[in-house]
Amino acid sequence: MTIDTHQHSLLAFTVVALLIVVGGCSNSTDSENDPSVTFDSGTISPNGTYSYTFENEGEVEYYCELHKPDMQGKITVTSSANSTDPDTVLMSNNQFQPQQLSVTPNTKVVWVNQESHNHTVVTGNPSTGGGGGGGGGGGGDY
């Protein structure tokens, strides 16, 4: 009689790096008590998304760097708003839809690129410029 003995080894993996792919989804949060919210989505590919959580009350203008001056919008953050979390802004026909959105503090807004070409979401307006470094302390998820 023959008895075969098989040894099995267990492998464990630890993720030490994360690859971020441009054009996917990004999530940022405005810095605590910072009234000058700034973000720059980078390139949002077709079917891609970008999200940002608005913590503090105020108004934030934004635009698409690739389709300025026509493609711009505004988020108003106020405790009296009637909003859902997350709230959505669509990118369609080279416009943000809706162009103006009111949300309550701590609401995540998700921009969805429904077109066959790239877009961006940058704070400011085309005449004053703008842009920023990702919302001061926020993180990114793609």
Contacts in CASP RR format, 6 or more apart in sequence:
PFRMAT RR
TARGET T0000
AUTHOR 0000-0000-0000
METHOD contacts of the structure
MODEL  1
MTIDTHQHSLLAFTVVALLIVVGGCSNSTDSENDPSVTFDSGTISPNGTY
SYTFENEGEVEYYCELHKPDMQGKITVTSSANSTDPDTVLMSNNQFQPQQ
LSVTPNTKVVWVNQESHNHTVVTGNPSTGGGGGGGGGGGGDY
20 140 0 8 1.000
20 142 0 8 1.000
21 142 0 8 1.000
22 42 0 8 1.000
22 43 0 8 1.000
22 45 0 8 1.000
23 42 0 8 1.000
23 43 0 8 1.000
23 44 0 8 1.000
23 45 0 8 1.000
23 48 0 8 1.000
23 118 0 8 1.000
23 142 0 8 1.000
24 44 0 8 1.000
24 45 0 8 1.000
24 48 0 8 1.000
24 49 0 8 1.000
24 50 0 8 1.000
24 142 0 8 1.000
25 48 0 8 1.000
25 49 0 8 1.000
25 50 0 8 1.000
25 51 0 8 1.000
25 141 0 8 1.000
25 142 0 8 1.000
26 41 0 8 1.000
26 42 0 8 1.000
26 50 0 8 1.000
26 51 0 8 1.000
26 140 0 8 1.000
26 141 0 8 1.000
26 142 0 8 1.000
27 51 0 8 1.000
27 52 0 8 1.000
27 53 0 8 1.000
27 108 0 8 1.000
27 138 0 8 1.000
27 139 0 8 1.000
27 140 0 8 1.000
27 141 0 8 1.000
28 39 0 8 1.000
28 51 0 8 1.000
28 52 0 8 1.000
28 53 0 8 1.000
28 134 0 8 1.000
28 135 0 8 1.000
28 136 0 8 1.000
28 137 0 8 1.000
28 138 0 8 1.000
28 139 0 8 1.000
28 140 0 8 1.000
29 52 0 8 1.000
29 53 0 8 1.000
29 55 0 8 1.000
29 135 0 8 1.000
29 136 0 8 1.000
29 137 0 8 1.000
29 138 0 8 1.000
29 139 0 8 1.000
30 37 0 8 1.000
30 39 0 8 1.000
30 52 0 8 1.000
30 53 0 8 1.000
30 54 0 8 1.000
30 55 0 8 1.000
30 56 0 8 1.000
30 135 0 8 1.000
30 136 0 8 1.000
30 138 0 8 1.000
31 135 0 8 1.000
31 136 0 8 1.000
31 137 0 8 1.000
31 138 0 8 1.000
32 55 0 8 1.000
33 56 0 8 1.000
34 56 0 8 1.000
34 136 0 8 1.000
35 56 0 8 1.000
35 58 0 8 1.000
37 54 0 8 1.000
37 56 0 8 1.000
37 60 0 8 1.000
37 123 0 8 1.000
37 135 0 8 1.000
38 123 0 8 1.000
38 130 0 8 1.000
38 131 0 8 1.000
38 132 0 8 1.000
38 133 0 8 1.000
38 134 0 8 1.000
38 135 0 8 1.000
38 136 0 8 1.000
39 52 0 8 1.000
39 62 0 8 1.000
39 121 0 8 1.000
39 122 0 8 1.000
39 123 0 8 1.000
39 131 0 8 1.000
39 132 0 8 1.000
39 133 0 8 1.000
39 134 0 8 1.000
39 135 0 8 1.000
40 120 0 8 1.000
40 121 0 8 1.000
40 122 0 8 1.000
40 123 0 8 1.000
40 131 0 8 1.000
40 132 0 8 1.000
40 133 0 8 1.000
40 134 0 8 1.000
41 50 0 8 1.000
41 111 0 8 1.000
41 120 0 8 1.000
41 121 0 8 1.000
41 122 0 8 1.000
42 50 0 8 1.000
42 120 0 8 1.000
42 121 0 8 1.000
42 122 0 8 1.000
43 118 0 8 1.000
43 119 0 8 1.000
43 120 0 8 1.000
44 50 0 8 1.000
44 91 0 8 1.000
44 111 0 8 1.000
44 113 0 8 1.000
44 118 0 8 1.000
44 119 0 8 1.000
44 120 0 8 1.000
44 121 0 8 1.000
45 113 0 8 1.000
45 118 0 8 1.000
46 113 0 8 1.000
46 115 0 8 1.000
46 116 0 8 1.000
46 117 0 8 1.000
46 118 0 8 1.000
47 113 0 8 1.000
47 114 0 8 1.000
48 112 0 8 1.000
48 113 0 8 1.000
49 110 0 8 1.000
49 111 0 8 1.000
49 112 0 8 1.000
49 113 0 8 1.000
50 110 0 8 1.000
50 111 0 8 1.000
50 121 0 8 1.000
51 86 0 8 1.000
51 108 0 8 1.000
51 109 0 8 1.000
51 110 0 8 1.000
51 111 0 8 1.000
52 108 0 8 1.000
52 109 0 8 1.000
52 121 0 8 1.000
52 135 0 8 1.000
53 106 0 8 1.000
53 107 0 8 1.000
53 108 0 8 1.000
53 109 0 8 1.000
54 60 0 8 1.000
54 75 0 8 1.000
54 77 0 8 1.000
54 103 0 8 1.000
54 105 0 8 1.000
54 106 0 8 1.000
54 107 0 8 1.000
54 108 0 8 1.000
54 109 0 8 1.000
55 105 0 8 1.000
55 106 0 8 1.000
56 77 0 8 1.000
56 105 0 8 1.000
57 77 0 8 1.000
57 78 0 8 1.000
57 79 0 8 1.000
57 105 0 8 1.000
58 76 0 8 1.000
58 77 0 8 1.000
58 78 0 8 1.000
59 74 0 8 1.000
59 75 0 8 1.000
59 76 0 8 1.000
59 77 0 8 1.000
60 74 0 8 1.000
60 75 0 8 1.000
60 77 0 8 1.000
60 123 0 8 1.000
60 124 0 8 1.000
61 72 0 8 1.000
61 73 0 8 1.000
61 74 0 8 1.000
61 123 0 8 1.000
61 124 0 8 1.000
61 125 0 8 1.000
62 72 0 8 1.000
62 73 0 8 1.000
62 74 0 8 1.000
62 75 0 8 1.000
62 96 0 8 1.000
62 121 0 8 1.000
62 122 0 8 1.000
62 123 0 8 1.000
62 124 0 8 1.000
63 69 0 8 1.000
63 71 0 8 1.000
63 72 0 8 1.000
63 73 0 8 1.000
63 121 0 8 1.000
63 122 0 8 1.000
63 124 0 8 1.000
63 125 0 8 1.000
63 126 0 8 1.000
64 71 0 8 1.000
64 72 0 8 1.000
64 91 0 8 1.000
64 94 0 8 1.000
64 96 0 8 1.000
64 119 0 8 1.000
64 120 0 8 1.000
64 121 0 8 1.000
64 122 0 8 1.000
65 120 0 8 1.000
65 122 0 8 1.000
66 118 0 8 1.000
66 119 0 8 1.000
66 120 0 8 1.000
67 94 0 8 1.000
67 119 0 8 1.000
68 126 0 8 1.000
69 126 0 8 1.000
69 127 0 8 1.000
70 94 0 8 1.000
70 95 0 8 1.000
71 91 0 8 1.000
71 94 0 8 1.000
71 95 0 8 1.000
71 96 0 8 1.000
71 119 0 8 1.000
72 96 0 8 1.000
72 99 0 8 1.000
72 125 0 8 1.000
72 126 0 8 1.000
73 96 0 8 1.000
73 99 0 8 1.000
73 100 0 8 1.000
74 99 0 8 1.000
74 100 0 8 1.000
74 101 0 8 1.000
75 101 0 8 1.000
75 102 0 8 1.000
75 103 0 8 1.000
75 109 0 8 1.000
76 100 0 8 1.000
76 101 0 8 1.000
76 102 0 8 1.000
76 103 0 8 1.000
77 102 0 8 1.000
77 103 0 8 1.000
77 104 0 8 1.000
77 105 0 8 1.000
77 107 0 8 1.000
78 102 0 8 1.000
78 104 0 8 1.000
79 104 0 8 1.000
79 105 0 8 1.000
81 102 0 8 1.000
81 103 0 8 1.000
81 104 0 8 1.000
82 102 0 8 1.000
83 101 0 8 1.000
83 102 0 8 1.000
83 103 0 8 1.000
83 104 0 8 1.000
83 107 0 8 1.000
84 107 0 8 1.000
85 104 0 8 1.000
85 106 0 8 1.000
85 107 0 8 1.000
85 108 0 8 1.000
86 107 0 8 1.000
86 108 0 8 1.000
86 109 0 8 1.000
86 110 0 8 1.000
87 101 0 8 1.000
87 103 0 8 1.000
87 107 0 8 1.000
87 108 0 8 1.000
87 109 0 8 1.000
87 110 0 8 1.000
88 109 0 8 1.000
88 110 0 8 1.000
88 111 0 8 1.000
88 112 0 8 1.000
89 96 0 8 1.000
89 97 0 8 1.000
89 98 0 8 1.000
89 101 0 8 1.000
89 109 0 8 1.000
89 110 0 8 1.000
89 111 0 8 1.000
89 112 0 8 1.000
90 96 0 8 1.000
90 97 0 8 1.000
90 111 0 8 1.000
90 112 0 8 1.000
90 114 0 8 1.000
91 97 0 8 1.000
91 111 0 8 1.000
91 112 0 8 1.000
91 113 0 8 1.000
91 114 0 8 1.000
91 115 0 8 1.000
91 119 0 8 1.000
92 114 0 8 1.000
92 115 0 8 1.000
93 115 0 8 1.000
94 115 0 8 1.000
96 111 0 8 1.000
101 109 0 8 1.000
103 109 0 8 1.000
111 119 0 8 1.000
111 121 0 8 1.000
113 119 0 8 1.000
122 129 0 8 1.000
122 130 0 8 1.000
122 131 0 8 1.000
122 132 0 8 1.000
123 130 0 8 1.000
123 131 0 8 1.000
123 132 0 8 1.000
124 130 0 8 1.000
124 131 0 8 1.000
END
